[in-house]
């Protein structure tokens, strides 16, 4: 891949979500994604910084992660507004 065609991440990596997804047993992934209200692939895109999420999806992810992931990690623009 050349420099001109190389894709850049639009958002920062969400380390806690990435770790949770990578440690999750394969058979639990669909249930977790359903609990969040999205697909497992979308969760991975969010975790790796390739996609963003709405406030409602972010809240669902935070709830499903039982506080392991913070809202500001999923929506970094919230940090900028409060700084």
N, C-alpha and C positions, 0 to 999 in steps of 0.2 A: 504494500500500500504506500503510495507516495504521500509526501507532505500535503499536497493540494487536495487529495481525496480522503485524508485521514479525518475521521469524525472526532470531535471533541465533546467531552461531557458538558451538558448544559447545567448540571447541578452537582453539588458535592456528594461524595459517597456517604451513605448513612451506615456507618460502621456497625452499630448495634443491630440494625435490621438485617444487614448482610450476614452477620455472624449467626443470628437466630435462624435465618433461612438455610444457611449452609449446614448448620448442626441438626436441622429438623429431619426426622426419618421420612423417607419418600412417601410412605403410606399416610402420613399426617398432613402432607402439604395441601391437598385439596380441601380438607376440612378447615385448615387455617385460613386459606384464601377465601373460602366461603364465609367464614366468620368476619373477615375484613370487608367482604362485599366486592371482591375483584378476583382476577385470576392470579395464579402463582407466578406466571411469567411477568405480569404487570408489577407484582411485588418485587421481583428481581430487578426489573428495569428501574424502579424507584430506588431500591437499595444501592444499585451500582451507579446511580447518578445519570442514567440515560433518559429518565422520564420524571415528570413531576406528578403531583397529585392535588386534588381539591382539598379544601379544608375538611369536608365531611369524610372523605376517604382517609385523610390523615388522622382524624379523630377515631375512626374505626380501627386503624392500625395500632394506634396508641393503646386503645382499650383491649384489643386482642393480644397485645404484647405485655399486658399487665404492668405498664410503666417502665419496661425495659428500654423502650424507644420514646423519646420526647417529641412533642409537637414541633418544637423549634428545629429539631434535626430534620424533620420531613419538610418543613416550610421555612427555610433559612431566611426568607424575606421578613419573617416575624422578628427575628433577632435584630435585623438592621433597623427596623422601625422603633424598637425599644432601646437601642443603644444611644 
